[in-house]
Structure formats: structure tokens, C-alpha cells
Amino acid sequence: MKKIFVILLLLGLFLFHLRYLSRAFDWDSCVYALNIQKDRVESAFFNPHHLGFESSGLLYWKMLRSIYPTTDIMFFLRLRILSFSLFFLGIFIWIYYRLYNDFVLAVALALVIQVSQAFWFYSLHNDTPLIHSCLMALLFLLTIYFLKRGLSPKHLSILWIIQLFTIYFHQSNVIHFGMVPMAILLSPNRSFGIKMRIIFIYLTCLGLATIFSYLFVGFVILKRGLGPVDEKHFSFWMFLYAAINRWGTSLGEDKNYVLYFYRGIGDAFLVFQNVIPKFRVNLFDFQNPKHLPYNLNLLFWIFSLSIGFLNYRTMWAKYKQEILVLLFWLLPSIAFYTWWEGYFFEFWVGTTIGLWILNSYILSSFRSESLPRFSNAILHSTYTFLFLFYFLTNFTFSTLPRSIGPKFGYTEGIQGPVEKLAEESIYR
């Protein structure tokens, strides 16, 4: 019955999201679609930051047209992202349930993740953040799941493949190399020396696979060389983003990391507005509708993290393995993305998933063994309320208006091709 419920839930979410699929055409989503539409391998690997995104999109587009000839590329690329997000939610529910034997909490937590602004927005949008963020979350969940079952060579092989694909879909995921090694160190029935050898083999194979993949794409597929330093040079492609001055500068040399972090992570939970860095929280004008949702969101997270700190002994006793592995996901993410371009909420999709998982550990640590039903009722009610809060806010001010389209964002220089992308016959 539980499997049937999950399938029906995902089907309902699919139909709901299909009705309100984003019709916003911004620069990134259009460039990625146009690269795939060119139907050239070279264009599919143009972006070194995410080798797997457009290349897998090109394979998907070829397969789709062989079954159903269509020109509505943007619609079906959005559909690809949506399908993957729902697939992830189904896997998330099942693994979380198998880990902690609380099906209602697994469903409620998945729904809260779904209606968080960044996850919801990029589930309906042809852009890069969603797939690699979901893969990172699956890597964490499966690492914990396999760790509790002994972390066999078969388990490590599965984790290695997932981690390699997280890098293919977003190069920045190399910063999370420590997650699986930490799990190996925590695994039972192995000496320290054997664990270190396994870690060395795992990381060496991961590093070599990543390096050779980039060498193959750069030298063989894109035919880049090591001659004159120009646009045909391998390094020009490999370090494309670092070569563009605005990338990684966070609006200039004078960075306010606290402000950029809050704007990025704040937008990842509640309605995304623009990249102008400013605080939308105003605790001195608490009930003002312009500030109330953001005030409540901030207070909730301050409260959650505070009680987690106060209850850290119980958390450590119950979730020691989870917390240690989670640190190698969240801390590098927060540090790197705050420095890189902290005010863009696209970089915080995976971090918000990790924070919701951490939040579930914090609140679950207060469960009372003497009052299990009452404790579960409080926990489930809390996440139900959170789901309704984020759903109503983000649907009203983000998902609904973006589904009424098309709407065009920053597309200077590619207006003609973008307008053709927007002529989706499926909406007629």
C-alpha cells in the first residue's frame, strides 16, 4: 500500500506541476535549450561546468523525436527536469522510510523539500541546479543507507558512480569528495589501514575518471589543443567560467558575505525576486505582509538550529554517522557558494535539501520514548504546517505567475531564437 500511495502522490504532483509548468525564458535556460537544439555534440559539451547536462539533454531530445516528432523543445526539456525531480522525491521517501521507519515523516519531509522555492522553481525550469542537487542528496541518503548495512564493495561502486555523475552534472561537486571517505572511516569490521587503502583507491579512481573525462571531451570531442593561447586552446574551454570577470565576483570586490549568504539561502526557501542584495527581513515591522513570511522563515531556522545546538548530545547519540557525513556536504557547500555567488539561489538547491534533512534530525531528536504517538503527532503536524506555509507563499508569488506566459528575461542578443523557442504549439 505504501508503494501505491507514493506512486499516486507522484502522479498527482506531476499533473499539478504540468498544469503550472514555468514559461519563463531567461538567459541560461534558453542557451542550454539552443545548445541542445543545434543537434551537435560540440554544442552539447560547450559548458565545462556541467558536462552531463546538455549532453544528456541531447540524447533525450534525439530519443524523444524518434518516438514523437515535435519542435516544442523547451516544453520537453522542462518535462525532463520535472520527471527527474519527482523520481528523486520517490526515492527520497523510500530510503528515508527504510532508514528511520517513519513513512508519514518521510512523505511530509519530501513535500516540504518540494515546495521550497529553489527546488520547486528549478523543477519546472530548464536549468542545471536541480539534477545535480538531487544526485547529491541521493549520494548522502545511499551513503547512510549502505553504511548501516556494512558498506560492501558493491555499495562503494554504486556510490562511486553516483558521485562521478554529480561532478558531470556540476563541476563544483568536487568539493564534496569527503562524504564517502568519511562513511568508510565510520564503517565497522575494518582496520584503520584497510580503510585508508579503500579511501585512497576510491578517491584515486574518482579523480582519474574526472580528469580523463575532461581530457577526452576537450581534446577529442571539441578538438582543443595546446598551441597558441586563443579560443581553441584547451585551457580557454576548461576554465571558461573563471575567464569571465563577473563569475565568482559576487557583484564586485567588496563582498558582504553575510548579506549574500542570507539572500541566496533566503530565496532558496521563499520567493525569489531578483539579484539585488538586500534584507527582506524586518523584525521591527513584523506583521507587515512584505516582511512577515521572511520573518517567520528566519525565526523558524534560528529556533531549529538553536534547539539542535542545545540538544546536541541526544542528536549525536542518535545520528552520529549522519551528522559526520552531512558535515562534508553542508559545510563545503555553504563556504564555497557564499564565496562564489552567494546571492544566486540556484547554488543553494542542494544545500536546502541537506538543511531539511538536518532539520528532521534536530526535531526527531526530541521524540519521547514514553510518549511516542504524541511525539510523532507533533513532528508530523510541524512539517504539515511548514508544507502549507511554503506552498501557499511560493505558489502564490512565484509558481503561478511564472506559469502564465511566456515571459522573457535577460535574452539580449538571442531574441530571435528565444521567440521561436516560445512558440510552443503544445500550449495552443
N, C-alpha and C positions, 0 to 999 in steps of 0.2 A: 504493500500500500504506500509506503514511503516513497519508493521509486516512481510510482504512478503519480503521486502528488507533486514531486519535483518536476516531472515531465509536463504535467498540466500547468504548473506555475510558470515554467519557462515558456511554454506555448502562449500563455496569457500575456507575459511580458513582451514576447516577440510581437504579438498582434498590437499591443498598446504602443510599443515603440515604432512599429511600422506606420501606425497612424500619425505619429508625431516625429517622423524622421527629420533631422535637420536639413534645411535647404539653404544654409549659409554657405557662401562661396568666398572663402578667404584665400590668401596667397598660398599658404602651404598646401591646403587640400587640393587646390587647383593645379599646382605644379606637380604634385605626386600623381594626380589623375592624368595630366597631359604626358608625363613621362611614360606611364603605362600605355596610354592611347597610341603613342608613337609606334608601339609594337616592335621595338628594337631592344636587343639585350643590352647594348651600350647605355641606353637611356634608363633602363631599369636598375643599373648599378651606378648611376651618376652620383648619388649621395653616399659618401663613405660612412656617414654616421649611422646608417641603418641599411646594411646590405640586403637584409631579408624582406624589407617592407615592400618596396616596389617590385622586386624580382618575384616574390611570391604572388604579388598582385597581378603581374603579367601572366604567370602560369594560370592563375584563377580566371583571368579575363579570357585567355585563349580557350580554356576548358568550357567556360560558360557559353561563349559564342558558338562552340561546336555543338552544344546542346540546344541553345536558344539564341538565335541571331538577334542582336539588339545593338542600339547605339547609345543606350542610356548608361554610360559607363559610370558616372558619378553615383547614380542610384545604387547600382550593384556593388560598387566599391564600399558604399556606406553599409550595404547589406552584409558584406563580408565582415566588417568590423563588428556590427551588431551581433552576428551569429557567433563570433568568437567570444564576445563579452558574455553572452548567455551560456555558451559552453563552459566558460570559466566559472560562472556562478553555480552551475550544476555540479561541477567537480568540487568547488569550494564547499558547498553544502554537504556533499557526501563525505569528503575527507574530514571536515571539521566534526561532523557527526560521529564518524568512526573513531576519531581521536578522543572526544570528550563525552560521547554518549548522551548528547542533548540535541535532539532533532529540531525542536522549536527554536532554540537559541541559534542553531546553525542557519535556519531559514531567515530568522529575524536579522541576524548579522549580515547575511548576504543581501537582504533587501536594503539595509542601511548603506552598505557599500554601493549598491546600485544607484541610489538616489543622491549620493554625494555628488556635488556639482561636476568635478573633474571627470569622474568615472562615467556619469550619465552623459555629459556633453560629448566626450570622445567615443562613447558607444554609438553615437548617432552621426559621427563626423569622420570623414576620410582623412585621418591624420595618424601620426606614428605613435603617440603615447600609450594607447590602450593595450595593444597586443603585448608589447614587451613588459608592461607593468603587470599584466595578468600572468605572464610567464614567470616573473619574479615571485609573485605570490604563490604560484603553484610550486616553484622551486622550494620556497620556505615550507609550505604545508607538507610536501612529499618528503623533504629532509627530516622533518619531525616525525612523520608517519613511519618512515623507514628506520629512523634512529630507534624508535620504540620497538622495532622488530629485529634489531641486530645489525643493520646496515651491511648487508651482504654485498659481494662484488656485483651482483645483478642490480642491486639498488643503486650502487655508485655509478654504474653505467647509465642508468636511466637519468640520474641527477646530472651527470656529465653532459648528456645530450641536451637536456632542458637548459642548462646553464650556457652551453655554447649557442643555443638559439636565442637566449636572452641578449647575448652580445651581437648576434647577427641582426636582431631587430632594433637594437640601440647600443651603439658602441660604448656609451657611458656605463653600461652594466659591468664593465671590467672591474669597477671599484668594489663590487660585491664578491670578489673572489674568496673571501674568508668564510662564507657561510657554510659550505660543505666541509672544509677542513676543520672548522670548529665542531661540527657534528661528528667527524671522525675521531677527534680528540675525546669527545664525550661517549663514544661507543664502548660498550663493555667487552670483556673477554679478549682484549688485545693488549700486548705490552706497548709501552711508550715508543720503543724503537720501531716496531711494526707500524704503528700509527703514523709516525713521521715518514716512513718509506711510502706508505699509501698516499699521504698528502703530497709528497714530492712527485710521485707518479701522476696523480690526479691533476695537479697544477701544471706540470710539465706538458702533459697531453693537451690540456685545455689551452695553454699558451701557444704551443706549436700549431694546433688546429686553427686558432685565431690568426696567427701570423701567416701561415701558408694560405689561408683563405683570402686574406687581403693581397698577398703577393700574386696569387692566381688571378683574382679579379683585376688587379691593377695592370699586371704585365701581359696576361694572356687575353682576357676578355676586352679590356679597354685599350690594350696595346700602348700603355705608357712606357716611357723609357727613362734612362738616367743620363741623357745627353744635356743639351742646353736647358737651363732653368727657365722654362716657359710653361704655357698651359698644357703641354704634352708631357711634362715631367711628372714622374710618379709621385713625388712629394706634394706637388700642387694639388693633385686629387686627394691624396691621403690626408692632408691637413687642410682641406678646403675650408672648414668652418673656422679654424684658427687663423686663416689668412684673411678673413673678413673682419674688419676692425670692430664692428658692432657686436660680434658674437663674444659672449663671455665678459662683456664690459659692464653689464647692468647699468645702462644709461649714463655711463661716464666713469671717470676715475674716482670721484668722490662717492664711495658707496656707503649707503646706510643699510648694513646687513640685516639689522633688526626689522626695519621697515620692509625691505624686500622679502624677507622670510615670511613676515606676517601676511603681506599682500598675496604672496604665492600660495601659502598654505590656507589662508582665509578664503581665497577664491576657489580653492580645490574643494572646500566643503560647501560654501554658499555662493550665490550667484556671481558669475564672472561679469565684470563690467568693461574695464579697459586696462591698459598698462600704465596709467598714470599712478605713481606711487603715493598713496595717502591712506590714512587710517579711516575706516568706516565705523569703528567702534567709538562710542561716546557714552561712557558710563554716567556722565553728569546730565545727560538728556536721555535717560534710559528708555522711556516709553515712547519716544519719537519713532514712528514707523520706519524712518530712514535708517535708524540705528538699532532698533530692537532685535531683529534676527541675528545681527552680527554680535551684539552684546551677549545674547543668550548662548551663541555658539562659543564665544571666547570663555565665558564663565563656566560652561559645561566642561571644556577641556582643562581649564585651570583646576576645577574641582576634581575631575577624574585623575589627573596626574598627581595632584596633591594627596588624595587619599591613597593612591598607589604607592607614593613615597612613604607615607605613614604606615602602610601595611606591607612594606617590602619583605619582611621576614616570612609572612604567610605566602606571599607571591613567590618568593624564592624557593620555599619548600614545595609548592605545588607545581611551579612552572620554571624550574631552574634551566632545563635544557632549552625550552622555548625562548626564554629571555636571552640566553647567551647567543643563540643563533640569530635571534631577531636584532640584537645589537649590531651585528655585521651587515644587516640590511638597512636599518634606520639611520644609524649614526653616519656612515659614509654618504647616504642619500642627502641628509639634512645639510651636512658640511659642504658637499660638492655643489649641490643645486643652489644653495644660498649664495655661494660664490659665483657660480656660472651665470645664471639669470634668474635670480630668486623670485622676481615679481611675476614671471610667467607661470600660470597654474598648470600648464601642460607637463612641467617637470615634476609635479607633485602627485600625479595619479597613483603611482605605486606606493609612495610614502603614506598617502591617506589610507590605502588598504592595510598597510602594515600597522598604522596607528589604530585603526579599528580593531585589528586582531589584538594588539596590546591592550586596548581599552576593554576588550572582552575578558582578558586575563585579570585585569585590575578589578572589574566588577565581580567576576566569578570567584575571586579570592575571598569575598565577603560572604559567600554561601555558608549557611549554618547547617551543620550536620544534624542538629537536634530539630531544626525546622526546615527540612529540605523542600517541601512543597511551597511553603511561604517564600523561601529564598528564591526559588525558581520563578514564582509568580512575579515577584518584584523585578527580577532580572529581565524576564520576558516582556513585562509591561514597559520597562525603561526603553528597551530597543524598539518596541512598537511605537511608543511616543516619539522617539527620535526619527523613526521612519516617516511618520506622518509630518513631523516638523520640516524635515529636509525635502520631502516630496512636495508638500504644498508650496514651500518657498521657491524651490528650484524649478518646479513645473510652471508656476505662475509667471515668474520673471525671466526664465531662460528657455526651457524646452518648448513651451507653447509659442512664444513669439518667433523663435527661430524655425519653427515648422511651417510658418506662414510665409511663403517666399515666392520666388527666390530673393535672397538678399546678398549684396556684393560688398566685400570688404576691401582690403588692400590688394588691388589687382592691376596697378598701373603697369602698362607695357604688355599685358596679355589680355586686354579687354575682349578682343575678338574671339580668341579660343575659349575664354571663360563663358561668354554669352552663348556659344554653341554648346558648351557643357550643360548650361542651364536649361537648354531646350529639351527637357526630358519628357518624352511622349507618354511615359507611364503615368504622369500626373494629369494628362488631358482627359 
